[in-house]
């Protein structure tokens, strides 16, 4: 897994450049949490703004954002389906096949409807991001602390 070693090397080099363990862990969490945001094409800008505002490591945030991109794609439709179900929104499609059919046959309806579906996905993301982020932070900080102690 070449990409994992590149990201691992990036994190190690950022730690060596003076970033604290907490800052690196926070950067990883922000990159991952925003990286699964269910509005395709928005995460790079959102991660940039969040990292700048929170004074986190841009390199680590963006590297993790790119790393979780496949997860964003895998969670995109399930978040929309769950959000629509929780909010009582009736979907124009209930499967990937129907999704593709709506996209190809009635593009204007698709783009009008997808806005509401994505908002439903954002609702689910908002419900899950804090517990996910807290658990991920605890996991990452424990790994970083353990590795830091092993290197001493």
C-alpha positions as CSV (number, residue, x, y, z in Angstrom):
1,X,0.0,0.0,0.0
2,X,2.1,2.8,-1.4
3,X,-0.4,5.6,-0.4
4,X,-0.4,4.5,3.2
5,X,3.3,4.7,3.5
6,X,3.4,8.1,1.8
7,X,0.8,9.5,4.3
8,X,2.6,7.8,7.2
9,X,5.9,9.4,6.1
10,X,4.1,12.8,5.8
11,X,2.8,12.5,9.3
12,X,6.2,11.5,10.7
13,X,7.9,14.4,8.9
14,X,5.3,16.8,10.2
15,X,5.8,15.5,13.7
16,X,9.6,16.1,13.3
17,X,9.0,19.6,12.1
18,X,7.5,20.6,15.4
19,X,3.8,19.9,15.3
20,X,2.4,18.5,18.5
21,X,0.8,15.1,18.8
22,X,-2.5,16.7,19.6
23,X,-2.3,18.9,16.6
24,X,-1.5,16.1,14.2
25,X,-4.3,13.9,15.7
26,X,-6.7,16.8,15.3
27,X,-5.5,17.3,11.7
28,X,-6.1,13.6,11.0
29,X,-9.6,13.8,12.5
30,X,-10.6,17.0,10.7
31,X,-9.4,15.6,7.4
32,X,-11.2,12.3,7.9
33,X,-14.4,13.8,9.3
34,X,-14.8,16.4,6.5
35,X,-13.5,13.9,4.0
36,X,-16.6,11.9,4.3
37,X,-18.9,14.9,4.0
38,X,-21.7,13.8,1.6
39,X,-21.4,16.6,-1.0
40,X,-19.1,15.4,-3.7
41,X,-16.5,17.9,-4.8
42,X,-16.7,20.0,-1.7
43,X,-14.3,18.4,0.7
44,X,-10.9,19.9,-0.4
45,X,-12.2,23.5,0.0
46,X,-13.9,22.6,3.3
47,X,-10.8,20.9,4.7
48,X,-8.7,23.9,3.7
49,X,-11.0,26.4,5.4
50,X,-11.4,24.2,8.6
51,X,-7.6,23.6,8.9
52,X,-6.9,27.3,8.3
53,X,-9.5,28.4,10.9
54,X,-8.4,25.8,13.5
55,X,-4.7,26.4,12.7
56,X,-4.2,22.7,11.9
57,X,-1.6,21.1,9.6
58,X,-2.9,21.6,6.0
59,X,-0.7,18.8,4.6
60,X,-1.9,16.2,7.0
61,X,-5.6,17.3,6.7
62,X,-5.5,17.2,3.0
63,X,-3.6,13.9,2.8
64,X,-6.2,12.2,5.1
65,X,-9.0,13.9,3.1
66,X,-7.7,12.3,-0.1
67,X,-7.2,9.0,1.7
68,X,-10.8,8.8,2.8
69,X,-12.2,9.7,-0.6
70,X,-13.2,6.1,-1.4
71,X,-15.1,6.0,1.9
72,X,-16.9,9.2,0.9
73,X,-18.1,7.6,-2.3
74,X,-19.2,4.4,-0.6
75,X,-21.1,6.3,2.1
76,X,-22.7,8.9,-0.3
77,X,-25.9,7.1,-1.2
78,X,-26.4,5.3,2.1
79,X,-26.2,8.7,3.9
80,X,-28.8,10.1,1.5
81,X,-31.1,7.1,1.9
82,X,-30.8,7.2,5.7
83,X,-31.3,11.0,5.9
84,X,-34.3,10.8,3.6
85,X,-35.8,8.1,5.8
86,X,-35.2,10.0,9.0
87,X,-36.5,13.2,7.6
88,X,-39.5,11.6,5.8
89,X,-38.4,12.6,2.3
90,X,-39.7,10.4,-0.4
91,X,-36.9,9.5,-2.8
92,X,-37.3,9.4,-6.6
93,X,-35.0,6.4,-6.6
94,X,-34.4,3.4,-4.2
95,X,-31.5,1.7,-5.8
96,X,-28.3,2.5,-7.8
97,X,-30.1,1.3,-11.0
98,X,-33.0,3.8,-10.4
99,X,-30.4,6.5,-9.6
100,X,-28.6,5.9,-12.9
101,X,-32.0,5.8,-14.8
102,X,-33.1,9.1,-13.2
103,X,-29.8,10.7,-14.1
104,X,-29.9,9.7,-17.7
105,X,-33.6,10.1,-18.5
106,X,-34.5,13.2,-16.6
107,X,-31.4,15.2,-15.8
108,X,-33.1,18.4,-14.6
109,X,-35.3,16.5,-12.2
110,X,-32.2,14.6,-11.0
111,X,-30.3,17.8,-10.2
112,X,-33.3,19.4,-8.5
113,X,-33.9,16.3,-6.4
114,X,-30.2,15.6,-5.6
115,X,-30.0,18.9,-3.7
116,X,-32.6,17.7,-1.2
117,X,-31.1,14.2,-1.0
118,X,-27.7,15.7,-0.3
119,X,-29.1,17.9,2.4
120,X,-30.6,14.7,4.0
121,X,-27.1,13.1,3.7
122,X,-25.6,16.2,5.4
123,X,-28.1,15.7,8.2
124,X,-26.9,12.2,8.8
125,X,-23.3,13.3,8.6
126,X,-23.9,16.0,11.2
127,X,-25.4,13.4,13.5
128,X,-22.5,11.1,13.2
129,X,-19.5,13.3,12.8
130,X,-19.0,14.3,16.5
131,X,-19.1,10.8,17.9
132,X,-17.0,9.5,14.9
133,X,-14.5,12.3,15.4
134,X,-14.2,11.8,19.2
135,X,-13.6,8.1,18.8
136,X,-11.1,8.6,16.0
137,X,-9.2,11.2,18.0
138,X,-8.9,8.9,21.0
139,X,-7.7,6.1,18.7
140,X,-5.2,8.2,16.8
141,X,-3.8,10.0,19.8
142,X,-3.2,6.7,21.6
143,X,-1.3,5.4,18.5
144,X,0.7,8.6,18.2
145,X,1.6,8.6,21.9
146,X,2.6,4.9,21.8
147,X,4.8,5.4,18.7
148,X,6.3,8.5,20.2
149,X,7.2,6.6,23.4
150,X,8.6,3.7,21.4
151,X,10.9,6.1,19.5
152,X,12.4,7.6,22.7
